[in-house]
């Protein structure tokens, strides 16, 4: 049945008590998962969360079986989550033991723990499926946000806030661990303890996420917000904030949509919401997004083409007898000088005209630099020659090859580098002669 505007407003404004608990719990879970997941992503152990979440299943099944056999409440949430925590930590311990005592790679250790622990959990679930109240155990596999009560909300909020607080307090130590583990160890930092502490935070966030999104999809809460935030910034502090916001937004949006759409699993909708944010970030992220990088590349291509065009015109003018003077240059000479196709040259000339570097001529097959274009051509040529001389003198590049090598780096020369080249190679500020024409 489609939802009405009143239903939408009631969910959006969190007017129902159950909606407040569910949306608030998933949003706080997303906040904690985003912050901790950022550190896990930078540690290059994103799949560790997947291993850990699957390793919790035997603990859940064993805790239920033990409680039921003792006559207690088999579905006691604290006991089940306690069993999940112990089982997850055991899986992490086994993986670390395999890594440190054998020559197997990380992916082999993670694959072993994931498959063995999850297979063991499935086998135990099959064994206890005939016990009283065993049917609800599968909610930990796929998640069941509708069953969240006030005590669950308080537990999730406490663990999420505590995980964020620990991550912020130990941000300096975790940064060193994530970016240069060897240096941290050489400086006496307790690398193993920090590694275990980070995995402990991952374990805590994973366990509290079992009821919301389930052990299969909780890995998405750890990876997707952090990966999405990475497209927007290069700074770790900003990345942690963005990842937490993206995680909280995904949890809020997914839980709200699940409340509006009947028979829609909240865990799956939350992951879809997070994936939608990831796709937007992947395309439009200001630092690593596809569209900004494409535009930057196009801008660089235009700048490189413009510089090649102006330098080529100047070099053709240099080939004429007498002092260098600005006069029309035949289009054919430029085509021969740089081996451009007519279409490529036409595009470059159009760009140069838009930037006011060319003047109109009576002959359509002639090219004449404007006053600003001639000055820019002289500057570009001079920087190119300075870099050529530097490569010949200090990098042992042959004069016959130096033009090609200089073309590869001259477009990113900064003002400081140009001034340093001037001080060493051309203090008189004259344009050096082309070394590969001597």
N, C-alpha and C positions, 0 to 999 in steps of 0.2 A: 504494500500500500504506500503510495507516495506521501512524503511528509508535507505538512502545510507550513505557511509562514509563521503561525503561532508556535508550531513545533520547533522550527528553526530558531526563533527568538528565545524560546525557553531553554534550548540547549546552549545557544550562544551566550546567553546571560547567566548561565549556570543557576537556573531557578530551582531545579530539582535537587534534593539532597543527595541522591545516589549519583546523579551526574556530577555534582561537585566533587564527590570522593573519587570517582573513576577518572575524570579529566584531570583533577589535581594530582592524583597519584601518577598517572602516565606522564604528565608534564614534568613533574619532579624527577621521575625516573629518566626521562630524556635529558634533563639538565645534568644529572650525575653521570649518565652514560656518555654524553657528549664531552664533558671535561676529561674523564678518565680515558675515554676512547682516543682523544687527541694524543695523549702521552703514549698510549699503546701503538697508535699509528706511527708516530715518530720513532718509537723503539723498534719498528719494523717487525712487530709481532701481532699484527691484526688478527691472524687466524688463531691466536692463542685464546681469544674469547670464544671462538667456535669450539675449540677443543674442550675448554673449561665447561661450557654450557652442556655439551653432550656428556661430559664426565659426571654431571650431577644426577643423571637418571638412576644409576644404581643406588645412590644414597637415598633418593626419594622412595624407591621401591623397598629397600631394606628397612628404612625407618617405619614405613607403613606396616610391613610384615612383623617387625618386632613389637610395635605398639599393639597391633591386633592380637598377637599371641599372648601378650601380657594382660589382655583384657582392657586395655586403654582405648582412647579415641584414636583410631588409626589416621584420621584426617586432621589431626592437630597441626595447624599450619606452622607454628614455631618448631615443632619436632621434625616435620618434613623438610623445612628449609635448613634446619640444623644438619640433617642427614645429607641434604644436597651440598651444603658447604663443606662438610668433611669429605664427601666423595669428590667434589671438585678440587679441593686442595690435594687429595691423594693423586688425582690425575696429573695435576701440575708437578707434584713431587716426582712422580714416575717419569714425566717428560724431562725434567731437569736432570734426573739421575741418568737417563739414557744419553742426554747431550754431554754430560760431564765425564762419564765413564766409558763411552764408546766413541767411535769415529763416525757415527751416523750423523747426517745432516738434520737440521731442525725440522724440515718438512717430513722426514721419515719418522722422527719421534712424535710429532704432532699427529700424523696419520695413524700411527700405531695406537696411541692413547685414545684418540677419537673413536676409532672403530671398535677397539676392545671394550672400552668402558660403555659405549652406547649399546653394543651388542649384549654385554652383560646385563645392562639395565632392561633391555627389551625382554631378555630371557626371564629375569626375575619378575617383571610385570606379568608375563604369561603364567608364571607359577602362582602368583597371588590373585589372579583375576577372579577366582571363585570365592575369595574371602568377602565378608560383608563390607559394603560401601567401597569396593575396589574400583567401581566404574568411574569415579571422579578423578582418578589419578591421571588419566590422559589429558586433563586440563593443563597439567604442567608441561606437556609436550607442545600444545598449540596455544596455550594461554586462555584465560577466562576473566576478563576485566570486570564483567558484570558482578562477580562474586566478591569484589573488594568491599570491605567494611571499614569502619573507622579505625580499628586497631591495625589493619593492613596499611591504611593510608599513613598512619603515624609511623609505622615501621619503615615504610618506603621513604617517607620524607626525612626521617632521622638518618638513615643510611646514606641517602643521596647528598644531603647537606654535609654530613661528616666526610664523605668521599671528596666532595669539592673542597672542603676546608683543608684536608690533608694535602691534596694536590697543590693548593695555593701556598700553604706553609712550606712545603718541600719543593717548590717550583724550581729553585736554583739547582738543587741536587738532582731532581729528575731531568732537568735540561741537560746537565752534564752527562748523565747516564745515557740519555737518548742520542746525543750527538757525538760523543767521544768517550766510549766506555773504557778504552785503553788508557787514555789520559787520566780519567777519573781514578782508575786503579793505581796508576803510577804516582798520583798525588796522595794516595792513602785513603781515599774515600771507600766506604764499605759497599762496594758494587753489588755483591751478592745480597746483602741485606736490603739495599734499595730495590733490587730486582724483585726480591720476594715481596717487599712491601707494595710495589706496583701491581704485582700479580694478586696480592691480597685485595687491593682496591677493585681490580677487575672481577675477582671472585664475589666480592660483596655486591657490586652492581649487577652482576649476572644472576645471583641468587634472588635478589629482590625483583628482578625482571621476569622470573619464571611464571609468576601468576598473571602478569599483564600481557606479555607477548609470547611466552612459552620458550622452552629451551632451544627450539629450532630457529626462531626468529630473533632472539635476543641479540645475536651477533650483529644483526643489522643496526640495532640501536647503538652499538659500540663503534661501528665502522663508518656508517653512512654520514652522520653529522660531522664527524671529524674530517672525512674526505671532502665533504662539501665545503667546509670552512677553509680547507687548504687552497681552494681556488680563489679566495678573496684576500688573503694576506700572506706575508712572509714572516710575520712576527708571532712568536709563540704565545705571548700573553693575549694578543688580539684573537689568535686562533682558538684559544681555550674559551674565551667569551663567546665568540661566534658559534663555536661548536655546541656549547651549552644552550645558546638561544635556539639554534636550529633543532637540537634534540627536543627541547621543551615545546617548541612550536609544532614539531611533527607529532609529539605525543598528544598535545591538545587538539590538533586538527584531526588526527586519526581517531581518537576516542570520541570526538564530537560527531564525526561522520558516521561512526559505527552506531552511536546512539540514535541517529536520525534514520539510518538505513536498517531495516529489520533483517534478521538472519545474516548479518554481515560480521564476520569475526574481527574483533578490534585489533588483534595483533597484526593481521594481514593488512588492514587499512592503515595502521600506523606506519608499517614498513613502506607501503605504497606512497604515503604522504612524504616520508623521508626521502624516498627515491625521487619524487617529483622535485623536491628542493635541490637534491643533488644534480638532477638534469639541468635545472635553471642555473645552478652554480657552474656546472661544467661548461655551459655555453657562454655565460655572461660574467663569470667571475673576473674581477678587475686585474688579478695577478696572473692567473693561469688558465683563464677561460679561453675557449676556442675562438670566439668572436674577437675579443680584444687582442689576442695573439695574432690572429689573421690580419686585423687592421694594423697592428704594429709592423708586421712583416711587409704588408703592402706599402706602408709609409716608408719603411727602410728601403724597399725596392725602388720607390720613386726618387728618394733622396740619392741613392747610389746612381741611378740612371741619369739624374740631372747633373751630378758631379762628373760623371764620365763624359756627358755631352759637352759641358763647358770646358773641361780639360782637353778634350779632343779638338774643339775649335781653336783653343789657344795654341795647341801643339801644331796644328796646321798653319796658323799664323806665324809661328816660330820658323817654319820651314821656308818661308819667303825670304828673299834677300833684303838686307837692310834692317833697321830697327823694327821692333815689334810694334805694329800699328793695327788698329781695329778697322777691318774692311770686310766686305761680303766674302763668304767662303762657299764654293760650289758644294752642292749636296753630294755629288758623286765622290768628292775627296773624303768626306766624312764616312761614307759607306765603306770606302776602301781602308780608311784608317782604323776603324774598329770592327769591321766585318759584321756590321748590323744588317738586318734585313730592311727593306724599305718601310715595311709596316712598323717595325720597332723604332726606326728613326722618326717616323711620323708621330708616334705616340710621345717620344721624348721631346720633340719640338713643340708639340701641343702643350706639354707640361711646362716647358721653359717659357712659352708665351704667357701662360696663365700667371707665372711668377714674375713677369715683367723683365725677363732676361734677354729677350730678343726684340729687335725692331723690324718693322715692315720694310720690304725691299720691292723694287719694281720687278725684279726677276724672281719668279716663284721658286726657281731651283737654287737660289742663293740664300745664305743664312748670315745675318748680321747681328752681332751682339749689341745690346744696349750698353749704356755707360755703367749701370750697376752690374750687368751681366759680365762685362769685360773685367771689372774689378773682382768679381767673385771667381771668375775663371783664373785670374792671376793668383788669387789666394789659394784656390784648390790645387793648382799646378805646383805652387811653391811647397805646400805641405806634402804633396806626393813626392817631390824631389828630395825633400829633407828625409822622409822615411826611406826612400831608396838609398840614399847615402849612408844612413844609419845601418841598414841591413847589410850593405856591402862592407862597411868597416868593422862592424861588431858581430855580425851573424854569419860572415863568410858566404854570403849569397853571391853567386856569379852575376856579373852585370847583365848578361844575356837573359837571365831569369828573374831579375829583381823587379821588373815592371809588373809581372804577374803576381809576385808575392806581396808587393806593396798594395796592389789593388784589393787584396783580401783583408787588409787591416786599416787602411788609411781612412775609411769612413767612420771609424769609431775613435779617432784621435780626439782627445779632449784638449782644452786650452792649456792645461798645465804641461801635458806632453809636448804640445807644439812649442811652447816657450822653452822647454828644456832642449828640444832639438835645435831651436834657433840659437841658443847660447853656445851649443857645442859645434854646430855645423855651419851656421850662416849668421854670425853676429852683425854683418853689414846689412841684413834684411833684404838682400838681393835674391832673386830667384835663381837657384843653382841650375847649371846646365844639366840636361838629361844624361845620366851616367851610362845608359845603355846605347846612346847614340855617339859616344866619344870613340 
